[in-house]
């Protein structure tokens, strides 16, 4: 869940309107995030401490919206249903979780005259309108800068073991050890990237790197880079011991940080190198 997702959802709920006249629906939903009273009683709080717990208060409404969406996203990830968890959560917000379970995903256009289906599609479509500048500002030109810039556009995308390809996020798979969350195969229902598919996606098609981290090291090891000479777009690798045991790859993002898809249950992120993976596992870096 990103601020842009919440903003797009809020826009489609009410157009950011807060007045009783403009933000009351025919079904009795109220305020900028369009809560019906029974639902507000579950999720509403006095977030800004002004003494009023109200769906008309923008601070209270947005935080309640986020709290409810977090819960729905958890339901989506645990459900075993296919598709984008964001889409499932949005459908649950609009229609309740029961129709999502009934239809095994986002209800089709035949449900509620297409209201829920269109709601989900329009919110996801309009997310870029509310993203603003990227979370990572990348200067310069060339293949490395372009790759880092492309990967930065995926910050916040879920990790999915075996997921992702040069075209973007996909669902992954579980292999008996990897891809599980809370005992369930999260990867098979989560559209996202793993560490190496994010790197492959970033450099494609100017450089068609192979799929897994160890092979990406093999394809670029002819140009090693010391840790003191790292440049944005360089590839960093972690290993359990030697080049045959490389298990993770990340992109150097500048200023001592890396951009990476870390592990199941987390999202594409920017972190200091020392916090990305165990420091003792750092193996080296290459320049594609």
Secondary structure, 3 states (H helix, E strand, C coil): CCHHHHHHHHHHHHCCCCCCCCCECCCCCECCCCECHHHHHHHCCCCCCCCCCCCCCHHHHHHHHHHHHHHHHHHHHHHCCCCCHHHHHHHHHHHCHHHHHHHCCCCCCCHHHHHHHHHHHHHHHHHHHHCCCCCCCCCCCCHHHHHHHHHHCCCCCEECCCCCECCECEECCCCCCCCEECCEECHHHCEEECHHHHHHHHHCCCCCCCCCHHHHHHHHCCCEECHHHCCCCCEEEEECCCHHHEEEEEEEEECCEEEECCCCCCECEEEEHHHHCCHHHEEEEECC
